[in-house]
Amino acid sequence: MTINYQYKNIQGPTKITLTDEQSAGHADHWRILTEDMSHDVPEWLQKMIEHAAMPKGLNSNASAQDNYLLLSEDQPCHINQVLAMNNGKPECFINAYPCVDSPYGLHCKIERIIVNDNSHDAVLRLHTADGSIIYAFDQLYTTNRHLYQRDSSYFVNFSAWAHEIKPSEQNEVIMVEDQESIRYHRAFNDIVAANDGKIPDDLQEQIKEWKPETKEQMAPVEINLGHMCAYLFGDTLGQEDEAWCQGQVLGKQETVFNGKSIILFDVVVLREQDADPFVIRIGALNTPETATIKVHDYVQANVWLQAAIYKQNQKKATQQSKASS
């Protein structure tokens, strides 16, 4: 069922409602972190209550008097827990899921929200300023759900948990031998280089006029797919946040989540001309395999992509161009 909603005269994005049967739940996400969910997850939830706070998101008036309360921790990797409230007291548990905090993001509009209103699980369809489409699980849906506005631009922080992350296959190479494709490739590179890395307004006209000066310029072009940046979202309704990506590691650091050693990789997965790069902070268990991944390596990963939207004056964002290694 597809509906539009209004709250206090705010026109919200299109909303698609899923039933409990259509929703996947978080079992696979907890399995990223533990093989003993029945023991570890309840223990983690109990422990987090001692240090929990209410994340504000876009809602500066979030309080225990709300019908639903979102609790979180101020840690690089943490748990968000949703509780139903009654007269300021917790009435029952609704949901909980592990999160990764990230300073990286993009300015986006929310085109659509795919949500289970019972569990407060929501996947955002986001449209970036350069036209890219990104799907991500909303870490702060419980807090922000009535405040999202259609056609408003938000700075969206992006993070993920890795189901799997490994070095890209370096032997995946395509050899381009078509003469017209080679001519276009060489012409494009020559013209952009001659314009100090900028694309001229009459690019297509210049490409038509371009002629090779040497035989070497028309030699076959080797493209290494292992050095490609790519992002593909899932194709199942409500599970589009389960994504595949490939990109370059810009930064790497270690942290701890409930006694588990975690590596945080900052990975650029989209890097296009005249567009802000799409950088994700990806959390992965510290294993012998993940520990071998170094800064500047290209990796490919299956991830659970997450989004967090804060007030403009509260955001912990750093612009993508400042992503450091």
CORJO-V50232 format. One record per backbone hydrogen bond with DSSP energy under -1.0 kcal/mol. NH is the residue of the N-H (numbers start at 1). CO is the residue of the C=O. Records with the same first field share a line. If there is no record, write none. Layout:
NH: CO  CO
This chain:
3: 15
7: 10
10: 7
12: 5
15: 3
16: 113
17: 1
18: 115
23: 19
30: 26
31: 27
33: 30
34: 30
40: 36
41: 37
43: 39
44: 40
45: 41
46: 42
47: 43
48: 44
50: 47
51: 48
53: 72
59: 56
62: 59
66: 63
69: 83
71: 81
72: 53
75: 73
78: 99
80: 97
81: 71
82: 95
83: 69
84: 92
85: 67
86: 89
89: 86
91: 84
92: 84
94: 82
95: 82
97: 80
99: 78
101: 76
106: 156
108: 154
109: 127
111: 125
112: 125
113: 14
114: 123
115: 16
116: 121
120: 116
123: 114
124: 136
125: 112
126: 134
127: 109
128: 132
129: 107
131: 128
134: 126
136: 124
137: 305
138: 122
139: 307
141: 138
144: 140
145: 141
147: 144
150: 11
152: 149
154: 108
156: 106
157: 308
158: 104
159: 306
160: 281
161: 304
162: 283
163: 302
164: 302
166: 300
168: 298
173: 171
174: 223
176: 221
182: 178
183: 179
184: 180
185: 181
186: 182
187: 183
188: 184
189: 185
190: 186
191: 187
192: 188
193: 189
194: 190
196: 193
197: 192
198: 195
203: 200
206: 202
207: 203
208: 204
209: 205
210: 206
218: 215
219: 216
221: 176
223: 174
225: 172
227: 224
228: 225
230: 246
232: 244
234: 240
239: 236
242: 239
243: 241  303
244: 232
245: 301
246: 230
247: 299
248: 268
249: 297
250: 266
251: 266
253: 264
255: 262
257: 260
260: 257
262: 255
263: 284
264: 253
265: 282
266: 251
267: 280
268: 248
269: 278
275: 272
278: 270
280: 267
281: 158
282: 265
283: 160
284: 263
286: 261
287: 285
291: 287
293: 290
296: 249
297: 294
299: 247
300: 166
301: 245
302: 164
303: 243
304: 161
305: 241
306: 159
307: 137
308: 157
311: 57
314: 311
315: 311
318: 103
322: 319
323: 320
